Amino acid sequence: MTVHTVISPDKRPGMAAEGVVRSDAIATNSAAHRKLFKARVPIFPKEGSGQYRSFKWAMMAITLSIYYLTPWLRWNRGAGAPNQAVLVDLAHERFYFFFIEIWPQEVYYITGLLILSAVALFLVNALFGRLWCGYSCPQTVWTDLFIWVETKIEGDRNARMRLAGAPWTAGKVFKRVSKHGVWLTFAVATGGAWVFYYNDAPTLLHQLFTGTASAGNYFAVAGLTFTTYALGGLMREQVCTYMCPWPRIQAAMTDVEALCVTYRRDRGEPRGAHKKGDSWEGRGSCIDCNQCVAVCPMGIDIRDGAQLECINCGLCIDACDDVMGKIGQPLRLIAYDTEANILRRQQGEAPRYRFVRPRTVLYGAVLAAVSAIMLLTLTFRHTLDLDVMRDRNPDYVRLADGAVRNAYTLKLMNRTGQARTLQLAISGIKARQVRLIGDGEIVSSVPLHVDADKVRTVRILVTVALADLPASHSLIFTLAGDDEKREVETVFVPGEAR
């Protein structure tokens, strides 16, 4: 350990006036200089124009339209069934998606959708970088929308920067209040649209405005209003940089052959200011105008290379192309390209794009396999099902004559839009009595009526005589209807020998 001594100047006349010997490391890490968190530097992105900006506007319109309009689409499922095309019906434990109806027992379909979404994201990232982040992510879409509102109310980039540093006046207060008011309006609409997916949209809309909706719905709208306003309006790029896990994960999904927004340094360097009439000999096309930085919603400089913050939105491409056109240089100094192509050009090789690579083949194969499995299971899914639950408290009941009785709860599921009469039969054990509570004794089988798109719960008592008690035995319940049959094997507990 090194000891640093502070020597007072009055004790050492020959020393400098400061008289302090101090390590640079200690000075840097002292309490006076150390900062655990970097203060946020506000970003005022310039409103750009061009091919990628237009594509982002189109994607915003499409995604917001899907989000806001989907709950209002209708789908006829017959009498007694909800007619909302997309509905998460928590009260009746159903998920409706147009012609598909998912029951709680089929939660594996939701798992399959999550797997498909994840693998599709991996594949897109391996091919084209973070396209999802740049064009379709809800955080990107709402942040774009909020920045657009800010631009319309407070002005362009320079005007917003001046307003931020200006003293508070009536004009500044009016602009800020107007901006935040519009932000809150969009945020409330966002929260309101989300709860429509869990309720009948026209009915809930009327309830929300008349004050008759449930407290849970108002709480959900308030919560989503707050998160949309905070994330899209106040935090913006910080969500992508510090809160979202995907920028960290995508590093493992991307390689040098992925097509990402790239500064072609082989063309741009060495950079520097350029005046009209000057020669381009011995220098690059980049004139260091910083327009790519000014337009970036994340506030980064793409010329520094691939960065965690970059969402691959392409706005810097538009800004750079505009400058290149004005100075008579070829477009796409910044472009969707690969790091491998940069190296190839520097080595005098022709650029090439390798979309078929081991990782893309693997992601594509997994995506195709999971899609095929889900499609097959949806195509051949049963329209009836049977769940059997044996009573475990107690496991069995010993009767006075030594016979043993087990109790079972059966759930009969009819997944069609019509009422059905299903046949329930029992086999696999020699029973003295099989009793259906409420309907008497079952001889061989019993018809049971199940309403359309409903579950019927019944209780079965199975009694086996003392002489016929096996050491252990399986019991089979069979449910049949039309051309379908479901069998469930369970256990009959004989109890302890007497």
C-alpha positions as CSV (number, residue, x, y, z in Angstrom):
1,M,0.0,0.0,0.0
2,T,1.4,3.4,-0.9
3,V,1.1,6.2,1.7
4,H,0.6,9.7,0.3
5,T,1.7,12.4,2.7
6,V,0.4,15.9,2.8
7,I,3.3,18.3,3.6
8,S,2.5,21.8,4.7
9,P,4.5,24.6,3.0
10,D,5.5,26.3,6.2
11,K,7.5,23.2,7.3
12,R,9.3,22.8,3.9
13,P,10.3,26.3,2.7
14,G,11.8,24.9,-0.6
15,M,8.4,23.4,-1.8
16,A,5.9,24.9,-4.0
17,A,3.2,27.1,-2.6
18,E,0.5,24.4,-2.8
19,G,2.6,22.1,-0.6
20,V,0.4,19.0,-1.3
21,V,1.6,15.8,-2.7
22,R,-1.4,13.8,-3.8
23,S,-2.1,10.8,-6.0
24,D,-4.1,11.5,-9.2
25,A,-6.1,8.4,-8.4
26,I,-7.0,9.7,-5.0
27,A,-8.0,13.0,-6.5
28,T,-10.2,11.3,-9.1
29,N,-11.9,9.0,-6.6
30,S,-12.3,11.5,-3.8
31,A,-15.8,12.2,-2.5
32,A,-15.6,15.7,-3.9
33,H,-15.1,14.4,-7.5
34,R,-16.7,11.0,-7.6
35,K,-20.2,10.8,-9.2
36,L,-22.1,7.6,-9.0
37,F,-24.6,8.5,-11.7
38,K,-24.2,10.7,-14.8
39,A,-26.8,13.4,-15.0
40,R,-29.0,13.1,-18.1
41,V,-28.0,15.4,-21.0
42,P,-31.3,16.4,-22.7
43,I,-31.6,15.3,-26.3
44,F,-33.3,17.6,-28.8
45,P,-33.5,15.5,-32.0
46,K,-33.9,17.4,-35.3
47,E,-37.0,16.7,-37.3
48,G,-35.6,14.8,-40.3
49,S,-37.0,14.0,-43.7
50,G,-36.3,11.3,-46.3
51,Q,-36.9,7.6,-47.1
52,Y,-36.4,6.2,-43.6
53,R,-38.3,9.0,-41.9
54,S,-41.2,8.4,-44.2
55,F,-41.0,4.6,-43.4
56,K,-41.1,5.4,-39.7
57,W,-44.2,7.5,-40.1
58,A,-45.9,4.7,-42.1
59,M,-44.9,2.2,-39.4
60,M,-46.2,4.5,-36.7
61,A,-49.6,4.8,-38.5
62,I,-49.9,1.1,-39.0
63,T,-48.9,0.0,-35.5
64,L,-51.0,2.6,-33.7
65,S,-54.0,1.8,-35.9
66,I,-53.7,-1.9,-35.1
67,Y,-53.4,-1.1,-31.4
68,Y,-56.3,1.3,-31.2
69,L,-58.7,-0.4,-33.6
70,T,-58.3,-4.1,-32.9
71,P,-60.6,-4.2,-29.9
72,W,-63.4,-2.7,-32.0
73,L,-63.3,-5.5,-34.6
74,R,-66.3,-7.9,-34.4
75,W,-66.4,-11.7,-35.0
76,N,-69.6,-13.7,-35.0
77,R,-69.2,-16.8,-32.8
78,G,-72.9,-17.6,-32.4
79,A,-75.5,-17.0,-29.7
80,G,-74.2,-16.5,-26.2
81,A,-70.5,-16.1,-27.2
82,P,-68.7,-12.7,-27.2
83,N,-68.5,-11.1,-30.6
84,Q,-65.3,-9.2,-30.1
85,A,-62.6,-10.4,-32.5
86,V,-59.7,-10.2,-30.0
87,L,-60.6,-10.6,-26.4
88,V,-58.9,-11.8,-23.2
89,D,-62.0,-12.9,-21.2
90,L,-60.6,-13.4,-17.7
91,A,-64.0,-13.8,-16.1
92,H,-64.8,-16.8,-18.3
93,E,-61.2,-18.0,-18.7
94,R,-61.0,-17.6,-22.4
95,F,-58.7,-16.0,-25.0
96,Y,-60.4,-15.2,-28.3
97,F,-58.5,-14.4,-31.5
98,F,-60.8,-14.3,-34.4
99,F,-61.7,-17.9,-35.2
100,I,-59.3,-19.3,-32.5
101,E,-60.5,-19.9,-28.9
102,I,-57.8,-20.7,-26.3
103,W,-58.9,-22.4,-23.0
104,P,-56.8,-22.3,-19.8
105,Q,-55.8,-26.0,-20.4
106,E,-54.3,-24.8,-23.7
107,V,-51.9,-22.3,-22.3
108,Y,-49.1,-24.0,-24.3
109,Y,-50.4,-22.1,-27.3
110,I,-49.5,-18.9,-25.5
111,T,-46.1,-20.4,-24.7
112,G,-45.7,-21.3,-28.4
113,L,-46.5,-17.7,-29.5
114,L,-43.9,-16.3,-27.0
115,I,-41.3,-18.7,-28.4
116,L,-42.2,-17.7,-32.0
117,S,-41.9,-14.1,-31.1
118,A,-38.5,-14.5,-29.5
119,V,-37.0,-16.6,-32.3
120,A,-38.4,-14.3,-34.9
121,L,-36.8,-11.4,-33.1
122,F,-33.5,-13.3,-33.0
123,L,-33.7,-14.1,-36.8
124,V,-34.5,-10.5,-37.7
125,N,-31.7,-9.2,-35.5
126,A,-29.2,-11.6,-37.1
127,L,-30.2,-10.5,-40.6
128,F,-31.0,-6.8,-40.2
129,G,-30.0,-5.7,-36.8
130,R,-32.4,-3.9,-34.4
131,L,-35.2,-3.3,-37.0
132,W,-37.8,-4.1,-34.3
133,C,-36.3,-1.4,-32.0
134,G,-36.1,1.2,-34.8
135,Y,-39.6,0.9,-36.3
136,S,-42.0,-1.3,-34.3
137,C,-41.2,-1.3,-30.6
138,P,-43.9,0.5,-28.6
139,Q,-41.3,2.6,-26.8
140,T,-40.0,3.8,-30.2
141,V,-43.5,4.4,-31.6
142,W,-44.8,6.5,-28.7
143,T,-41.5,8.4,-28.2
144,D,-41.6,9.3,-31.9
145,L,-45.2,10.5,-31.4
146,F,-44.4,12.5,-28.3
147,I,-41.3,14.1,-30.0
148,W,-43.6,15.1,-33.0
149,V,-46.0,16.7,-30.6
150,E,-43.1,18.6,-28.9
151,T,-41.8,19.8,-32.3
152,K,-45.2,21.1,-33.3
153,I,-45.7,23.0,-30.1
154,E,-42.2,24.2,-29.2
155,G,-40.6,24.4,-32.6
156,D,-37.6,22.9,-34.3
157,R,-34.5,21.7,-32.6
158,N,-32.8,25.1,-32.1
159,A,-36.1,26.6,-30.9
160,R,-36.5,23.8,-28.3
161,M,-32.9,24.2,-27.1
162,R,-33.4,28.0,-26.7
163,L,-36.7,27.4,-24.9
164,A,-35.1,24.9,-22.5
165,G,-32.5,27.5,-21.4
166,A,-34.8,30.5,-21.4
167,P,-36.3,31.9,-18.2
168,W,-39.9,31.0,-17.3
169,T,-42.3,33.4,-19.0
170,A,-46.0,33.2,-19.8
171,G,-45.1,32.0,-23.3
172,K,-42.9,29.2,-22.0
173,V,-45.4,28.1,-19.5
174,F,-48.1,28.0,-22.1
175,K,-46.0,25.9,-24.5
176,R,-45.0,23.5,-21.7
177,V,-48.5,23.1,-20.4
178,S,-49.9,22.5,-23.9
179,K,-47.2,19.9,-24.7
180,H,-47.8,17.9,-21.5
181,G,-51.5,18.2,-21.9
182,V,-51.4,16.6,-25.4
183,W,-48.9,14.0,-24.1
184,L,-51.4,13.1,-21.3
185,T,-54.2,12.9,-23.8
186,F,-52.3,10.3,-25.9
187,A,-51.3,8.5,-22.7
188,V,-54.9,8.2,-21.5
189,A,-55.9,7.0,-24.9
190,T,-53.2,4.3,-24.7
191,G,-54.3,3.1,-21.3
192,G,-58.0,3.2,-22.4
193,A,-57.2,1.1,-25.5
194,W,-55.4,-1.5,-23.5
195,V,-58.3,-2.3,-21.1
196,F,-60.6,-2.7,-24.1
197,Y,-58.8,-6.0,-24.9
198,Y,-60.0,-7.4,-21.6
199,N,-63.7,-6.3,-21.9
200,D,-66.3,-5.7,-24.5
201,A,-65.1,-2.4,-26.0
202,P,-68.4,-0.6,-26.6
203,T,-69.8,-1.5,-23.2
204,L,-66.6,-0.6,-21.3
205,L,-66.3,2.7,-23.2
206,H,-69.8,3.7,-22.0
207,Q,-69.0,2.6,-18.5
208,L,-65.8,4.5,-18.3
209,F,-67.5,7.8,-19.3
210,T,-70.5,7.3,-17.1
211,G,-68.4,6.3,-14.0
212,T,-69.9,2.8,-13.8
213,A,-66.7,0.8,-14.8
214,S,-65.0,-1.3,-12.2
215,A,-62.2,0.1,-10.0
216,G,-59.8,-2.3,-11.6
217,N,-60.4,-0.8,-15.1
218,Y,-59.9,2.8,-13.8
219,F,-56.7,1.6,-12.0
220,A,-55.4,0.0,-15.2
221,V,-56.1,3.1,-17.3
222,A,-54.4,5.3,-14.7
223,G,-51.3,3.0,-14.5
224,L,-50.9,2.7,-18.2
225,T,-51.4,6.5,-18.6
226,F,-48.6,7.1,-16.1
227,T,-46.2,4.6,-17.7
228,T,-46.8,5.9,-21.3
229,Y,-46.4,9.5,-20.3
230,A,-43.3,8.8,-18.2
231,L,-41.6,6.4,-20.6
232,G,-42.5,8.1,-23.9
233,G,-42.4,11.7,-22.9
234,L,-40.0,12.1,-20.0
235,M,-37.5,9.2,-20.1
236,R,-37.4,8.5,-23.8
237,E,-33.9,7.2,-24.8
238,Q,-33.1,6.3,-21.2
239,V,-35.6,3.4,-21.4
240,C,-33.7,1.9,-24.4
241,T,-30.3,2.6,-22.9
242,Y,-30.8,1.6,-19.2
243,M,-34.1,-0.2,-18.8
244,C,-34.5,-2.5,-21.8
245,P,-32.6,-5.8,-21.7
246,W,-32.7,-6.3,-25.5
247,P,-29.7,-4.0,-26.3
248,R,-27.5,-6.3,-24.2
249,I,-29.1,-9.5,-25.5
250,Q,-28.8,-8.5,-29.2
251,A,-25.0,-8.4,-28.9
252,A,-25.1,-12.2,-28.8
253,M,-27.6,-12.3,-31.8
254,T,-25.5,-10.0,-34.1
255,D,-22.3,-10.7,-35.9
256,V,-20.2,-8.9,-38.5
257,E,-22.4,-10.0,-41.3
258,A,-25.6,-8.5,-39.8
259,L,-27.0,-5.7,-41.9
260,C,-27.0,-2.6,-39.6
261,V,-26.9,1.1,-39.8
262,T,-23.2,1.6,-40.5
263,Y,-20.9,4.5,-41.1
264,R,-18.7,3.6,-44.1
265,R,-15.4,4.8,-42.6
266,D,-13.6,3.5,-45.6
267,R,-15.3,6.2,-47.6
268,G,-15.6,8.9,-45.0
269,E,-12.2,9.1,-43.4
270,P,-10.3,11.3,-42.9
271,R,-13.1,13.7,-42.2
272,G,-13.0,17.4,-41.9
273,A,-14.6,20.7,-43.0
274,H,-14.9,21.3,-46.7
275,K,-15.3,24.5,-48.7
276,K,-16.8,24.7,-52.1
277,G,-14.2,24.4,-54.8
278,D,-11.7,22.6,-52.5
279,S,-10.3,19.3,-53.8
280,W,-11.4,16.0,-52.4
281,E,-8.0,14.5,-53.0
282,G,-6.6,12.7,-50.0
283,R,-9.6,13.1,-47.8
284,G,-13.0,11.4,-47.1
285,S,-16.5,12.4,-47.9
286,C,-17.5,13.2,-44.3
287,I,-17.4,17.0,-43.8
288,D,-18.0,16.6,-40.0
289,C,-21.3,18.5,-40.2
290,N,-22.8,16.5,-37.3
291,Q,-26.2,16.3,-38.9
292,C,-26.3,12.6,-38.3
293,V,-25.9,13.4,-34.5
294,A,-28.5,16.2,-34.6
295,V,-31.2,14.0,-36.0
296,C,-30.5,10.9,-33.8
297,P,-33.3,10.3,-31.2
298,M,-30.7,8.5,-29.1
299,G,-28.1,11.3,-29.3
300,I,-25.2,9.2,-30.4
301,D,-22.6,9.6,-33.2
302,I,-22.9,6.6,-35.6
303,R,-19.4,7.4,-36.8
304,D,-18.1,5.9,-33.5
305,G,-19.2,2.5,-34.7
306,A,-21.7,0.0,-33.4
307,Q,-23.2,1.1,-30.1
308,L,-25.6,-0.3,-27.5
309,E,-27.8,2.8,-27.8
310,C,-28.3,2.6,-31.6
311,I,-31.8,1.5,-32.5
312,N,-31.1,1.2,-36.3
313,C,-33.9,3.7,-37.2
314,G,-32.0,5.0,-40.2
315,L,-32.7,8.7,-39.6
316,C,-29.0,9.4,-39.7
317,I,-28.9,7.9,-43.2
318,D,-31.5,10.5,-44.4
319,A,-29.6,13.3,-42.8
320,C,-26.3,12.3,-44.3
321,D,-27.8,11.7,-47.8
322,D,-29.2,15.2,-47.7
323,V,-25.7,16.6,-47.1
324,M,-24.0,14.4,-49.6
325,G,-26.5,15.5,-52.3
326,K,-25.7,19.2,-51.5
327,I,-21.9,18.8,-51.7
328,G,-22.0,16.5,-54.8
329,Q,-20.7,13.3,-53.1
330,P,-22.2,9.8,-53.6
331,L,-25.1,9.0,-51.3
332,R,-25.1,6.3,-48.5
333,L,-22.0,7.4,-46.7
334,I,-24.1,6.1,-43.8
335,A,-26.1,3.1,-44.9
336,Y,-27.5,-0.3,-44.0
337,D,-24.3,-2.3,-44.4
338,T,-22.1,-4.9,-42.5
339,E,-18.9,-4.5,-40.6
340,A,-17.5,-7.4,-42.8
341,N,-18.1,-5.3,-45.9
342,I,-16.2,-2.3,-44.4
343,L,-13.2,-4.6,-44.0
344,R,-13.6,-6.1,-47.5
345,R,-13.6,-2.7,-49.1
346,Q,-10.6,-1.6,-47.1
347,Q,-8.8,-4.7,-48.4
348,G,-9.9,-4.0,-52.0
349,E,-12.5,-6.8,-52.1
350,A,-16.1,-6.5,-53.4
351,P,-18.8,-6.2,-50.8
352,R,-21.2,-9.2,-50.4
353,Y,-24.1,-10.0,-48.2
354,R,-24.3,-13.4,-46.5
355,F,-27.9,-13.8,-45.3
356,V,-27.6,-17.6,-45.1
357,R,-25.3,-18.3,-42.2
358,P,-25.3,-21.0,-39.5
359,R,-27.1,-18.8,-37.0
360,T,-29.8,-17.6,-39.4
361,V,-30.3,-21.2,-40.6
362,L,-30.7,-22.3,-37.0
363,Y,-33.2,-19.5,-36.1
364,G,-35.1,-20.2,-39.3
365,A,-35.3,-23.9,-38.6
366,V,-36.5,-23.4,-35.1
367,L,-39.1,-20.8,-36.3
368,A,-40.4,-23.2,-38.9
369,A,-40.5,-26.2,-36.5
370,V,-42.4,-24.4,-33.8
371,S,-44.8,-22.8,-36.4
372,A,-45.5,-26.3,-37.9
373,I,-46.1,-27.8,-34.4
374,M,-48.6,-25.1,-33.5
375,L,-50.3,-25.3,-36.8
376,L,-50.8,-29.0,-36.5
377,T,-52.0,-28.9,-33.0
378,L,-54.5,-26.1,-33.9
379,T,-55.7,-28.1,-36.9
380,F,-56.3,-31.3,-35.1
381,R,-57.2,-30.0,-31.6
382,H,-60.1,-31.7,-29.8
383,T,-63.5,-30.1,-29.4
384,L,-64.1,-32.0,-26.2
385,D,-61.8,-32.6,-23.3
386,L,-61.9,-34.3,-19.9
387,D,-60.1,-33.5,-16.7
388,V,-60.2,-36.0,-13.7
389,M,-59.1,-35.0,-10.2
390,R,-59.2,-37.6,-7.4
391,D,-60.0,-36.5,-3.9
392,R,-56.8,-36.5,-1.8
393,N,-58.3,-35.5,1.6
394,P,-59.2,-38.2,2.4
395,D,-57.6,-40.5,-0.2
396,Y,-60.3,-43.1,0.4
397,V,-63.2,-43.9,2.7
398,R,-63.6,-47.3,4.3
399,L,-67.2,-48.4,4.6
400,A,-68.7,-50.5,7.4
401,D,-68.7,-53.7,5.4
402,G,-65.0,-53.2,4.5
403,A,-65.6,-51.8,1.0
404,V,-63.5,-48.8,-0.2
405,R,-64.9,-45.7,-1.9
406,N,-62.9,-43.1,-3.9
407,A,-64.3,-39.8,-5.0
408,Y,-63.4,-38.0,-8.2
409,T,-64.2,-34.6,-9.7
410,L,-64.6,-34.5,-13.5
411,K,-64.6,-31.5,-15.7
412,L,-66.3,-32.1,-19.1
413,M,-65.3,-29.5,-21.7
414,N,-67.3,-28.7,-24.8
415,R,-65.3,-26.5,-27.1
416,T,-67.9,-26.1,-29.8
417,G,-70.6,-23.5,-30.4
418,Q,-73.4,-26.1,-30.0
419,A,-74.7,-27.9,-26.9
420,R,-73.8,-31.6,-26.9
421,T,-74.8,-34.8,-25.1
422,L,-71.7,-36.7,-24.2
423,Q,-71.4,-40.3,-23.0
424,L,-69.3,-40.9,-19.8
425,A,-68.2,-44.5,-19.1
426,I,-65.9,-46.1,-16.6
427,S,-63.6,-49.2,-17.0
428,G,-60.5,-50.8,-15.7
429,I,-61.8,-51.9,-12.3
430,K,-64.5,-54.2,-10.9
431,A,-66.7,-51.7,-9.1
432,R,-69.6,-52.6,-6.8
433,Q,-71.2,-49.2,-7.4
434,V,-70.5,-46.1,-9.4
435,R,-72.6,-43.2,-8.4
436,L,-72.9,-39.8,-10.1
437,I,-73.9,-37.3,-7.5
438,G,-77.2,-35.8,-8.4
439,D,-78.0,-38.3,-11.2
440,G,-78.0,-41.7,-9.5
441,E,-76.1,-44.8,-10.3
442,I,-74.1,-45.4,-13.5
443,V,-74.5,-48.9,-14.9
444,S,-72.3,-48.9,-18.0
445,S,-72.3,-45.3,-19.2
446,V,-74.4,-42.2,-18.7
447,P,-75.3,-39.4,-21.1
448,L,-74.4,-35.9,-19.8
449,H,-75.5,-32.6,-21.4
450,V,-72.9,-29.9,-21.7
451,D,-73.8,-26.5,-23.0
452,A,-72.0,-24.8,-25.9
453,D,-68.6,-23.5,-25.1
454,K,-68.9,-24.5,-21.4
455,V,-67.4,-26.7,-18.8
456,R,-69.6,-29.1,-16.7
457,T,-68.3,-30.3,-13.4
458,V,-69.6,-33.6,-11.9
459,R,-68.7,-35.7,-8.9
460,I,-68.3,-39.5,-9.1
461,L,-68.2,-41.9,-6.2
462,V,-66.6,-45.3,-7.0
463,T,-67.1,-48.1,-4.5
464,V,-65.2,-51.5,-4.7
465,A,-66.2,-54.5,-2.5
466,L,-63.7,-55.8,0.0
467,A,-63.3,-59.1,-1.9
468,D,-62.5,-57.3,-5.1
469,L,-60.0,-54.8,-3.7
470,P,-56.7,-55.0,-5.7
471,A,-53.3,-54.0,-4.4
472,S,-53.5,-51.1,-6.7
473,H,-55.4,-50.5,-9.9
474,S,-55.9,-47.9,-12.6
475,L,-59.3,-46.5,-13.4
476,I,-60.2,-45.2,-16.8
477,F,-62.8,-42.6,-17.5
478,T,-64.0,-42.3,-21.1
479,L,-65.8,-39.3,-22.6
480,A,-67.3,-39.8,-26.1
481,G,-69.2,-37.5,-28.4
482,D,-69.8,-37.5,-32.2
483,D,-66.6,-38.9,-33.7
484,E,-64.3,-37.9,-30.7
485,K,-63.3,-39.8,-27.6
486,R,-61.1,-38.8,-24.7
487,E,-59.7,-41.2,-22.2
488,V,-58.1,-40.3,-18.8
489,E,-56.4,-42.9,-16.6
490,T,-56.3,-42.3,-12.9
491,V,-55.7,-44.3,-9.8
492,F,-58.1,-46.1,-7.4
493,V,-56.6,-46.2,-3.9
494,P,-57.6,-49.5,-2.1
495,G,-56.5,-48.3,1.3
496,E,-54.6,-50.3,3.9
497,A,-55.3,-54.0,4.2
498,R,-57.5,-55.1,7.0
